Amino acid sequence: MMMLSCYAIVYSAGLIKMNFFKTSVLLVLLGFSLSAYAEQFKVFLFTKTAGWHHRSISAGVDAIESLGRMHDFDVEWQENTDFFTDQHLAQFDLIIFLNTTADILDDKQQEVFKRFIRAGKGFVGIHSAADTEYEWPWYGQLVGHYFLIHPQIQTARINVLKPDFPGMEFFYDNQLWTDEWYEFKPANIESLNYLMTVDENTYAPAADWGHTQGDGMGEFHPVAWFHEFDGGRSFYTSLGHLPATYSNPQFLNHLYGGIYWAATGRGLQPDTP
């Protein structure tokens, strides 16, 4: 009887050991499986405002999160600058400024942002990202142009300059588009590659805010651009004032093209002769 009990104990111990081994193998395989299906990149979406607050921010967040689900990239949305630390941002490939305004980062956070870009990572600015950090020259070069003024929202014709950039294949010359057409200050850097312009002959560009006046930018009025900067990549589009724009398939493809290039450095076709 005692011999049978000992045998049962040894047998049970063997089963436990075998089940533990199977479980360990399963967990290892599951870990490999999960890593194989990880998102292709991670995006830090930032929407802090210290000036004008756009109604389209909510629609923009929803749109970018939807793009993440569609194109398999991860999105973390924040408005709190406490997350601008080296440790937190290390996990991301891209920072998006969605309709940010005015002075939003302190000196320490600005240095964190610089290190992020200099590590070879990306930036995407949407609409009033150009109405942000006027007193920070490095950011001015990163975003490309600062906003000056805009007239009332109008419909105008846009022209495509670089259809080989990711997402630009969905636009066509002289198509009508309705938005808040930003007039920009002169470029802060010479390395900008312009993607599209707006034809000022098709809308009324003059604006007068009392303290600031504008009458358009003339024959060349840029709308979107990209460039490599300080070791990283930067894409900017001035489209995106209206909430409804964030449900427009052309705009969403344009936006994802910029996100994809800025996050990965891929998708840009070589210039054709």
FENFENJO-V632981 format. One record per residue. N is the residue number from 1. SS is DSSP state (H for helix, E for strand, L for the rest). PSI is psi in radians with two decimals (NA if undefined). Layout:
# FENFENJO-V632981
n:N ss:SS psi:PSI
n:N ss:SS psi:PSI
This chain:
# FENFENJO-V632981
n:1 ss:L psi:-0.74
n:2 ss:H psi:-0.64
n:3 ss:H psi:-0.71
n:4 ss:H psi:-0.69
n:5 ss:H psi:-0.72
n:6 ss:H psi:-0.71
n:7 ss:H psi:-0.72
n:8 ss:H psi:-0.67
n:9 ss:H psi:-0.78
n:10 ss:H psi:-0.74
n:11 ss:H psi:-0.78
n:12 ss:H psi:-0.72
n:13 ss:H psi:-0.67
n:14 ss:H psi:-0.72
n:15 ss:H psi:-0.74
n:16 ss:H psi:-0.78
n:17 ss:H psi:-0.74
n:18 ss:H psi:-0.75
n:19 ss:H psi:-0.65
n:20 ss:H psi:-0.74
n:21 ss:H psi:-0.78
n:22 ss:H psi:-0.73
n:23 ss:H psi:-0.73
n:24 ss:H psi:-0.79
n:25 ss:H psi:-0.75
n:26 ss:H psi:-0.75
n:27 ss:H psi:-0.69
n:28 ss:H psi:-0.83
n:29 ss:H psi:-0.69
n:30 ss:H psi:-0.70
n:31 ss:H psi:-0.76
n:32 ss:H psi:-0.69
n:33 ss:H psi:-0.77
n:34 ss:H psi:-0.70
n:35 ss:H psi:-0.55
n:36 ss:H psi:-0.42
n:37 ss:L psi:0.37
n:38 ss:L psi:2.68
n:39 ss:L psi:2.69
n:40 ss:L psi:-0.45
n:41 ss:L psi:2.99
n:42 ss:E psi:2.43
n:43 ss:E psi:2.31
n:44 ss:E psi:1.90
n:45 ss:E psi:2.10
n:46 ss:E psi:2.26
n:47 ss:L psi:0.42
n:48 ss:L psi:2.44
n:49 ss:E psi:2.45
n:50 ss:L psi:0.17
n:51 ss:L psi:-2.23
n:52 ss:L psi:2.41
n:53 ss:L psi:1.97
n:54 ss:L psi:2.40
n:55 ss:L psi:-0.37
n:56 ss:L psi:-0.07
n:57 ss:H psi:-0.80
n:58 ss:H psi:-0.79
n:59 ss:H psi:-0.63
n:60 ss:H psi:-0.73
n:61 ss:H psi:-0.82
n:62 ss:H psi:-0.72
n:63 ss:H psi:-0.77
n:64 ss:H psi:-0.67
n:65 ss:H psi:-0.65
n:66 ss:H psi:-0.70
n:67 ss:H psi:-0.65
n:68 ss:H psi:-0.75
n:69 ss:H psi:-0.68
n:70 ss:H psi:-0.68
n:71 ss:H psi:0.19
n:72 ss:L psi:0.90
n:73 ss:L psi:2.67
n:74 ss:E psi:2.47
n:75 ss:E psi:2.24
n:76 ss:E psi:2.15
n:77 ss:E psi:2.26
n:78 ss:E psi:2.66
n:79 ss:L psi:-0.07
n:80 ss:L psi:2.11
n:81 ss:H psi:-0.18
n:82 ss:H psi:-0.34
n:83 ss:H psi:-0.05
n:84 ss:L psi:1.30
n:85 ss:L psi:2.71
n:86 ss:H psi:-0.74
n:87 ss:H psi:-0.78
n:88 ss:H psi:-0.74
n:89 ss:H psi:-0.23
n:90 ss:L psi:-0.45
n:91 ss:L psi:-0.18
n:92 ss:L psi:2.71
n:93 ss:L psi:-0.26
n:94 ss:E psi:2.48
n:95 ss:E psi:2.27
n:96 ss:E psi:2.21
n:97 ss:E psi:1.83
n:98 ss:E psi:1.86
n:99 ss:L psi:0.66
n:100 ss:L psi:2.77
n:101 ss:E psi:2.57
n:102 ss:E psi:-2.73
n:103 ss:L psi:1.87
n:104 ss:L psi:-0.25
n:105 ss:L psi:2.43
n:106 ss:L psi:3.13
n:107 ss:H psi:-0.73
n:108 ss:H psi:-0.76
n:109 ss:H psi:-0.57
n:110 ss:H psi:-0.70
n:111 ss:H psi:-0.62
n:112 ss:H psi:-0.77
n:113 ss:H psi:-0.76
n:114 ss:H psi:-0.82
n:115 ss:H psi:-0.60
n:116 ss:H psi:-0.87
n:117 ss:H psi:-0.73
n:118 ss:H psi:-0.26
n:119 ss:L psi:0.09
n:120 ss:L psi:0.34
n:121 ss:L psi:-3.06
n:122 ss:E psi:2.86
n:123 ss:E psi:2.42
n:124 ss:E psi:2.21
n:125 ss:E psi:2.31
n:126 ss:E psi:2.19
n:127 ss:H psi:-1.84
n:128 ss:H psi:0.20
n:129 ss:H psi:-0.39
n:130 ss:H psi:-0.08
n:131 ss:H psi:0.64
n:132 ss:E psi:2.46
n:133 ss:L psi:0.99
n:134 ss:L psi:-0.44
n:135 ss:L psi:0.21
n:136 ss:L psi:1.68
n:137 ss:H psi:-0.66
n:138 ss:H psi:-0.77
n:139 ss:H psi:-0.67
n:140 ss:H psi:-0.69
n:141 ss:H psi:-0.67
n:142 ss:H psi:-0.84
n:143 ss:H psi:-0.45
n:144 ss:L psi:-1.01
n:145 ss:L psi:2.65
n:146 ss:L psi:2.56
n:147 ss:E psi:2.47
n:148 ss:E psi:-0.97
n:149 ss:E psi:2.91
n:150 ss:E psi:2.62
n:151 ss:L psi:-2.99
n:152 ss:L psi:2.80
n:153 ss:L psi:2.30
n:154 ss:E psi:2.83
n:155 ss:E psi:2.37
n:156 ss:E psi:3.03
n:157 ss:E psi:2.39
n:158 ss:E psi:2.67
n:159 ss:E psi:2.37
n:160 ss:E psi:2.22
n:161 ss:L psi:-0.53
n:162 ss:L psi:1.40
n:163 ss:L psi:-0.16
n:164 ss:L psi:-0.04
n:165 ss:L psi:2.51
n:166 ss:L psi:2.25
n:167 ss:L psi:-0.36
n:168 ss:H psi:-0.26
n:169 ss:H psi:-0.21
n:170 ss:H psi:-0.10
n:171 ss:L psi:2.78
n:172 ss:L psi:2.69
n:173 ss:L psi:2.46
n:174 ss:L psi:0.33
n:175 ss:E psi:2.67
n:176 ss:E psi:2.45
n:177 ss:E psi:2.45
n:178 ss:E psi:2.17
n:179 ss:E psi:-3.07
n:180 ss:L psi:1.79
n:181 ss:L psi:1.85
n:182 ss:E psi:2.34
n:183 ss:E psi:2.27
n:184 ss:E psi:2.71
n:185 ss:L psi:2.93
n:186 ss:L psi:2.69
n:187 ss:L psi:2.48
n:188 ss:L psi:-0.11
n:189 ss:L psi:2.67
n:190 ss:L psi:-0.07
n:191 ss:L psi:0.20
n:192 ss:L psi:2.39
n:193 ss:E psi:1.94
n:194 ss:E psi:2.39
n:195 ss:E psi:-0.65
n:196 ss:E psi:2.78
n:197 ss:E psi:2.91
n:198 ss:E psi:2.46
n:199 ss:L psi:1.91
n:200 ss:H psi:-0.25
n:201 ss:H psi:-0.16
n:202 ss:H psi:0.07
n:203 ss:L psi:3.02
n:204 ss:L psi:1.81
n:205 ss:L psi:-0.19
n:206 ss:E psi:2.46
n:207 ss:E psi:2.53
n:208 ss:E psi:1.95
n:209 ss:L psi:0.30
n:210 ss:L psi:-1.22
n:211 ss:L psi:-0.29
n:212 ss:L psi:2.37
n:213 ss:E psi:2.70
n:214 ss:E psi:2.65
n:215 ss:E psi:0.57
n:216 ss:L psi:-3.11
n:217 ss:L psi:0.03
n:218 ss:L psi:-2.60
n:219 ss:L psi:-0.51
n:220 ss:L psi:1.80
n:221 ss:L psi:1.66
n:222 ss:E psi:2.64
n:223 ss:E psi:-0.63
n:224 ss:E psi:2.66
n:225 ss:E psi:3.01
n:226 ss:E psi:2.81
n:227 ss:E psi:2.79
n:228 ss:E psi:2.40
n:229 ss:E psi:2.20
n:230 ss:L psi:0.66
n:231 ss:L psi:-0.22
n:232 ss:E psi:-2.80
n:233 ss:E psi:2.53
n:234 ss:E psi:2.31
n:235 ss:E psi:2.40
n:236 ss:E psi:2.42
n:237 ss:E psi:2.34
n:238 ss:L psi:-0.16
n:239 ss:L psi:2.73
n:240 ss:L psi:0.41
n:241 ss:L psi:-0.75
n:242 ss:L psi:2.41
n:243 ss:H psi:-0.66
n:244 ss:H psi:-0.42
n:245 ss:H psi:-0.54
n:246 ss:H psi:0.06
n:247 ss:H psi:0.12
n:248 ss:L psi:2.10
n:249 ss:H psi:-0.63
n:250 ss:H psi:-0.79
n:251 ss:H psi:-0.73
n:252 ss:H psi:-0.67
n:253 ss:H psi:-0.70
n:254 ss:H psi:-0.79
n:255 ss:H psi:-0.78
n:256 ss:H psi:-0.63
n:257 ss:H psi:-0.76
n:258 ss:H psi:-0.72
n:259 ss:H psi:-0.83
n:260 ss:H psi:-0.82
n:261 ss:H psi:-0.80
n:262 ss:H psi:-0.59
n:263 ss:H psi:-0.58
n:264 ss:H psi:-0.39
n:265 ss:L psi:0.13
n:266 ss:L psi:2.89
n:267 ss:L psi:-0.18
n:268 ss:L psi:2.05
n:269 ss:L psi:2.59
n:270 ss:L psi:2.60
n:271 ss:L psi:2.40
n:272 ss:L psi:2.49
n:273 ss:L psi:NA
